[in-house]
Amino acid sequence: MRIMFVGGGSGGHFNPLIAIAEVLNNSPKKPDLYYIGPDPYDSEALERLNIRYVKCPAGKLRLYFSVNNFLDPFRTFFGIFVAIWKLFLIYPDVIFSKGGFTSVPVTLAAWFLRIPVVIHESDAVPGRANKLVRNFAEYIAVSYPEAAQFFPKEKTALVGIPVRTSTLTNTADPYTLLNIPSDLPIIYVTGGSLGSERINNVILRVLDELLPKYRVFHQTGARNQDELLVTAKALITDPVLQERYYSVGHISSEMVGAIMSVASVIITRAGSTTLFEIALHGKPSIVIPIPEDISRDQRSNAYAYARSGAATVIEEHNITETLLLNEIGSIMENQEQWNKMSQAASNFAIPNAAEKISDILIKIGDEHGS
């Protein structure tokens, strides 16, 4: 059996593919796996899971002015013909698409060649790529109940988001892995893989108020780490408290699992994969979505998640040091509130999404190959 993945451009699109590949590699079917797109995104992950990379161009539809906006329609059009040729040579039994601009040429080529496609939508409001190809899909998996209304009811199911095994597997001693003592509650701050300048700056300004009571584990983004660490040391007035602040640029999936298992509250952007990882760990969170004029999906994700009671939302343009400290205090200083949010997060979580989607891919692949 041959299964092909498509979808990339961000970790939110790519990492769920890796989670499914982990499951498929342990399947009795042992399917051959392929990843197609303009670039391999994470070649180390592909190599580790024996996923063969297939190059195919694709254009991107931007919401801002760029010269590439005039060129990318031609890249997409050319990409359709390249995809038809590449798919014809490999002829996978089923294609799994995570959406995003890289998926459009491949999905259209698959429809032309009558190769079945399964698409997955991570966000509460679907992206343009998945809306464009929804009628070509044989099966559509969604992560939020709100997203189902945008797709044909008869072939749409709520399955959640595939999460990497290493993110969920708690180590025997996560404090040792993180090199953090277990004497104080821990606040985990993350702005996503690239970090968030606004979140980073606000956190630095409240460290003097947080560190007497908490330890702060701050994922800053690799390009910001050195500068922020110097700034943090200058802003923390008590040298003893400097040891309670931990700054990392990039964080591995194993460390994500460890820090989420020990954190008392998580301050985060509203990427769907991160929100579902938090929910699967049952942790209260404060969500600061990327503004809607930059990212259309994060704000809707944040409020869809917050409606469950698992999180509070602070709009980026409203965030202040006082507001953030009040939100942290309202969760951490009220055990009943913390318990309610923790339970709401666990109730929102949908486990085993990777296993469910893997079963669907193998079933459809069997039917197509027979």
C-alpha positions as CSV (number, residue, x, y, z in Angstrom):
1,M,0.0,0.0,0.0
2,R,1.2,3.5,-0.8
3,I,0.0,6.5,1.2
4,M,1.0,10.1,0.3
5,F,0.9,13.1,2.6
6,V,0.5,16.7,1.4
7,G,0.3,19.9,3.4
8,G,2.9,22.1,4.8
9,G,4.2,25.6,5.2
10,S,3.8,25.5,9.0
11,G,4.3,23.1,11.9
12,G,0.5,23.1,12.4
13,H,0.1,21.5,9.0
14,F,3.2,19.3,9.1
15,N,3.3,17.9,12.6
16,P,-0.1,16.1,12.4
17,L,1.3,14.3,9.3
18,I,4.2,13.1,11.4
19,A,1.9,11.9,14.1
20,I,-0.1,9.8,11.6
21,A,3.1,8.5,10.0
22,E,4.2,7.2,13.4
23,V,1.1,5.2,13.7
24,L,1.2,3.9,10.1
25,N,4.8,2.7,10.5
26,N,3.6,0.4,13.3
27,S,0.6,-0.8,11.3
28,P,0.6,-4.5,10.1
29,K,0.1,-3.1,6.6
30,K,3.5,-1.3,6.7
31,P,2.5,1.1,3.9
32,D,5.1,3.0,1.8
33,L,4.8,6.6,2.8
34,Y,5.4,9.7,0.7
35,Y,5.4,13.5,1.3
36,I,4.8,15.8,-1.6
37,G,5.3,19.6,-1.7
38,P,7.6,22.5,-2.8
39,D,10.1,21.6,0.0
40,P,10.5,18.8,2.6
41,Y,9.8,21.2,5.5
42,D,11.5,18.9,8.0
43,S,13.8,16.5,6.1
44,E,15.1,14.9,9.4
45,A,11.6,13.9,10.4
46,L,10.8,12.5,7.0
47,E,14.0,10.5,7.0
48,R,13.4,9.2,10.6
49,L,10.0,7.8,9.6
50,N,11.1,6.5,6.2
51,I,8.9,9.0,4.3
52,R,10.1,9.6,0.8
53,Y,10.0,13.2,-0.4
54,V,8.5,14.2,-3.8
55,K,9.0,17.7,-5.0
56,C,6.0,19.6,-6.5
57,P,5.6,23.4,-6.9
58,A,2.7,25.3,-5.5
59,G,1.7,28.9,-5.3
60,K,0.4,30.7,-2.2
61,L,-2.5,33.1,-1.9
62,R,-1.5,35.9,0.4
63,L,-3.7,38.4,2.2
64,Y,-1.0,41.2,1.7
65,F,0.6,42.8,-1.3
66,S,3.5,40.9,-2.7
67,V,5.0,40.6,-6.2
68,N,4.7,36.8,-5.7
69,N,0.9,37.2,-5.8
70,F,1.2,37.8,-9.5
71,L,3.5,34.8,-10.0
72,D,2.0,32.2,-7.7
73,P,-1.2,31.5,-9.8
74,F,1.2,30.3,-12.5
75,R,3.1,28.2,-10.0
76,T,-0.1,26.5,-8.9
77,F,-1.2,25.9,-12.5
78,F,2.2,24.4,-13.3
79,G,2.1,22.5,-10.1
80,I,-1.1,20.7,-11.2
81,F,0.6,19.2,-14.2
82,V,3.7,18.3,-12.2
83,A,1.5,16.7,-9.6
84,I,-0.4,14.7,-12.2
85,W,2.9,13.3,-13.6
86,K,4.3,12.5,-10.1
87,L,1.1,10.9,-8.9
88,F,0.8,8.9,-12.1
89,L,4.3,7.5,-11.6
90,I,3.8,6.6,-7.9
91,Y,0.0,6.1,-8.0
92,P,-0.7,6.1,-4.3
93,D,-3.7,4.2,-3.0
94,V,-4.9,7.2,-0.9
95,I,-3.7,10.8,-0.3
96,F,-4.0,12.5,3.1
97,S,-4.1,16.3,2.8
98,K,-3.7,18.7,5.7
99,G,-4.6,21.7,3.7
100,G,-2.6,24.8,3.1
101,F,-1.4,26.2,-0.3
102,T,0.9,23.2,-1.0
103,S,-2.1,20.8,-1.1
104,V,-4.1,22.5,-3.9
105,P,-2.2,21.2,-7.0
106,V,-1.9,17.7,-5.5
107,T,-5.5,17.4,-4.5
108,L,-6.7,18.6,-8.0
109,A,-4.3,16.2,-9.7
110,A,-5.6,13.3,-7.5
111,W,-9.2,14.1,-8.5
112,F,-8.1,14.0,-12.2
113,L,-6.4,10.6,-11.6
114,R,-9.3,9.3,-9.5
115,I,-7.1,8.7,-6.5
116,P,-9.1,9.0,-3.2
117,V,-8.3,12.0,-1.0
118,V,-8.8,12.3,2.8
119,I,-8.6,15.9,4.1
120,H,-8.2,17.1,7.6
121,E,-9.2,20.6,8.9
122,S,-7.4,21.8,12.0
123,D,-9.2,25.1,12.5
124,A,-12.6,26.1,13.7
125,V,-13.1,28.0,10.5
126,P,-11.7,26.1,7.5
127,G,-8.8,27.4,5.4
128,R,-9.4,28.4,1.8
129,A,-7.5,25.4,0.4
130,N,-9.7,22.9,2.1
131,K,-12.9,24.8,1.2
132,L,-11.7,24.7,-2.4
133,V,-11.2,21.0,-2.6
134,R,-13.9,19.8,-0.2
135,N,-16.0,18.4,-3.0
136,F,-13.1,16.3,-4.3
137,A,-12.5,14.5,-0.9
138,E,-13.8,11.1,-0.1
139,Y,-13.6,11.7,3.7
140,I,-13.2,14.9,5.7
141,A,-11.9,15.0,9.3
142,V,-12.5,18.1,11.4
143,S,-11.1,19.1,14.8
144,Y,-13.8,21.5,16.0
145,P,-17.5,20.9,15.9
146,E,-17.9,24.4,14.4
147,A,-16.0,23.4,11.3
148,A,-18.4,20.7,10.3
149,Q,-21.0,23.1,8.9
150,F,-18.6,24.1,6.0
151,F,-18.3,20.6,4.6
152,P,-20.7,18.0,3.2
153,K,-22.4,16.3,6.2
154,E,-22.4,12.8,4.8
155,K,-18.6,12.5,4.6
156,T,-17.5,14.7,7.5
157,A,-16.5,13.4,11.0
158,L,-15.2,15.0,14.2
159,V,-11.8,13.3,15.0
160,G,-9.6,15.9,16.7
161,I,-6.0,16.7,15.8
162,P,-3.3,14.0,15.4
163,V,-0.6,14.6,18.1
164,R,2.9,13.2,18.1
165,T,3.4,10.3,20.5
166,S,6.4,12.0,22.1
167,T,4.3,15.0,23.0
168,L,1.8,12.9,25.0
169,T,4.2,10.3,26.5
170,N,5.1,11.6,30.0
171,T,8.7,10.7,31.0
172,A,9.2,8.9,34.3
173,D,10.6,12.2,35.7
174,P,9.8,15.2,33.6
175,Y,11.4,17.6,36.1
176,T,14.7,15.9,35.5
177,L,14.3,16.1,31.8
178,L,13.6,19.8,32.1
179,N,16.2,20.3,34.8
180,I,13.6,22.2,36.9
181,P,12.9,21.7,40.6
182,S,9.4,20.7,41.7
183,D,9.2,23.1,44.6
184,L,7.0,25.8,42.9
185,P,4.1,25.9,40.4
186,I,5.3,26.3,36.8
187,I,4.0,28.7,34.2
188,Y,4.7,27.6,30.6
189,V,4.8,30.4,28.0
190,T,5.0,29.7,24.3
191,G,4.5,31.8,21.3
192,G,4.8,29.0,18.8
193,S,7.8,27.7,16.9
194,L,8.9,31.2,15.9
195,G,8.0,32.9,19.2
196,S,5.9,36.0,19.7
197,E,7.5,39.4,20.2
198,R,4.4,40.8,21.9
199,I,4.0,37.9,24.3
200,N,7.8,37.8,25.0
201,N,7.9,41.5,25.9
202,V,4.9,41.3,28.2
203,I,6.3,38.3,30.0
204,L,9.7,39.9,30.6
205,R,8.0,43.0,32.2
206,V,6.0,40.8,34.7
207,L,8.8,38.5,35.8
208,D,9.5,40.4,39.0
209,E,5.9,39.8,40.0
210,L,5.7,36.2,38.9
211,L,9.0,34.7,40.1
212,P,8.5,35.1,43.8
213,K,5.6,32.6,43.5
214,Y,6.3,30.6,40.3
215,R,8.9,29.2,38.0
216,V,8.5,30.5,34.4
217,F,9.5,28.2,31.5
218,H,9.6,30.5,28.4
219,Q,9.8,29.2,24.8
220,T,10.9,32.4,23.0
221,G,11.7,31.3,19.5
222,A,15.3,30.6,18.4
223,R,16.0,34.0,16.9
224,N,15.0,35.8,20.0
225,Q,16.5,33.7,22.8
226,D,19.9,35.3,23.4
227,E,18.6,38.8,23.3
228,L,15.6,38.0,25.6
229,L,17.8,36.2,28.1
230,V,20.1,39.2,28.5
231,T,17.0,41.4,28.9
232,A,15.4,39.1,31.4
233,K,18.5,39.1,33.6
234,A,18.6,42.9,33.5
235,L,14.9,43.2,34.5
236,I,14.9,40.6,37.3
237,T,15.9,42.8,40.2
238,D,16.5,40.0,42.7
239,P,19.5,37.8,41.6
240,V,18.1,34.8,43.5
241,L,14.9,34.9,41.4
242,Q,16.9,34.7,38.1
243,E,17.3,31.0,38.7
244,R,13.5,30.6,38.5
245,Y,13.3,31.8,34.9
246,Y,14.1,29.3,32.1
247,S,14.4,30.4,28.5
248,V,14.6,28.1,25.4
249,G,14.5,29.0,21.8
250,H,13.3,25.8,20.2
251,I,11.6,23.0,22.2
252,S,11.5,19.3,21.1
253,S,8.3,17.3,21.2
254,E,9.6,15.4,24.2
255,M,10.2,18.6,26.1
256,V,6.7,19.8,25.1
257,G,5.2,16.7,26.6
258,A,7.3,17.1,29.8
259,I,6.6,20.8,30.3
260,M,2.9,20.4,29.7
261,S,2.7,17.6,32.1
262,V,4.2,19.7,35.0
263,A,2.9,23.2,34.1
264,S,0.1,24.6,36.2
265,V,-1.0,27.1,33.6
266,I,0.0,27.6,30.0
267,I,0.2,31.0,28.1
268,T,0.0,30.4,24.4
269,R,-1.0,31.5,20.9
270,A,-4.0,29.8,19.4
271,G,-2.5,27.3,17.0
272,S,-4.9,24.3,16.9
273,T,-2.2,21.7,17.5
274,T,-1.0,23.5,20.6
275,L,-4.5,23.9,21.9
276,F,-5.2,20.2,21.5
277,E,-1.9,19.3,23.1
278,I,-2.9,21.4,26.1
279,A,-6.4,19.9,26.2
280,L,-4.9,16.4,26.1
281,H,-2.8,17.3,29.2
282,G,-5.8,18.8,30.9
283,K,-4.2,22.1,31.7
284,P,-5.8,25.6,32.1
285,S,-4.5,28.1,29.6
286,I,-4.5,31.8,28.7
287,V,-4.8,32.2,24.9
288,I,-3.5,35.2,23.1
289,P,-4.4,34.7,19.4
290,I,-2.5,36.3,16.5
291,P,-4.6,39.3,15.4
292,E,-7.2,38.5,12.7
293,D,-5.6,40.9,10.1
294,I,-2.5,38.6,10.2
295,S,-4.1,35.2,10.8
296,R,-7.7,34.5,10.1
297,D,-7.8,31.2,12.0
298,Q,-6.3,31.9,15.4
299,R,-9.0,34.2,16.8
300,S,-11.8,31.8,15.9
301,N,-9.8,28.9,17.3
302,A,-9.2,30.7,20.6
303,Y,-12.8,31.5,21.2
304,A,-14.1,28.1,20.1
305,Y,-11.7,26.6,22.6
306,A,-12.5,29.1,25.4
307,R,-16.2,28.4,25.0
308,S,-15.5,25.0,26.5
309,G,-14.4,26.7,29.7
310,A,-10.8,25.4,29.4
311,A,-9.2,28.8,28.7
312,T,-9.5,32.6,28.9
313,V,-8.7,34.7,25.8
314,I,-6.8,38.0,25.8
315,E,-6.8,39.9,22.5
316,E,-3.2,41.0,21.6
317,H,-4.2,44.6,21.3
318,N,-5.7,44.5,24.8
319,I,-2.9,42.8,26.6
320,T,-1.1,44.7,29.5
321,E,1.0,43.6,32.3
322,T,-1.8,44.2,34.8
323,L,-4.4,42.2,32.8
324,L,-2.1,39.3,32.3
325,L,-1.1,39.1,36.0
326,N,-4.8,39.3,37.0
327,E,-5.7,36.4,34.6
328,I,-2.9,34.3,36.0
329,G,-3.9,35.1,39.6
330,S,-7.6,34.3,38.9
331,I,-6.6,30.8,37.8
332,M,-3.7,30.0,40.2
333,E,-5.2,31.5,43.3
334,N,-8.6,29.9,43.0
335,Q,-8.3,26.1,43.2
336,E,-12.0,25.6,42.3
337,Q,-11.5,27.7,39.1
338,W,-8.3,25.8,38.3
339,N,-10.1,22.4,38.7
340,K,-13.0,23.6,36.5
341,M,-10.7,24.7,33.7
342,S,-8.6,21.6,33.9
343,Q,-11.7,19.4,33.6
344,A,-13.1,21.4,30.7
345,A,-9.8,21.0,28.9
346,S,-9.9,17.2,29.4
347,N,-13.5,17.1,28.2
348,F,-12.6,19.1,25.1
349,A,-9.8,16.8,24.2
350,I,-10.3,14.1,21.5
351,P,-7.8,11.4,22.0
352,N,-6.4,8.9,19.4
353,A,-7.0,11.1,16.4
354,A,-3.8,9.8,14.7
355,E,-5.0,6.2,15.1
356,K,-8.5,7.0,13.8
357,I,-7.2,8.7,10.7
358,S,-4.7,5.9,10.1
359,D,-7.5,3.4,10.2
360,I,-9.5,5.5,7.7
361,L,-6.5,5.8,5.3
362,I,-5.8,2.0,5.4
363,K,-9.5,1.2,4.8
364,I,-9.8,3.6,1.9
365,G,-6.4,2.5,0.5
366,D,-7.5,-1.2,0.7
367,E,-10.7,-0.4,-1.2
368,H,-8.9,1.6,-3.8
369,G,-6.3,-1.1,-4.3
370,S,-8.7,-4.0,-4.6
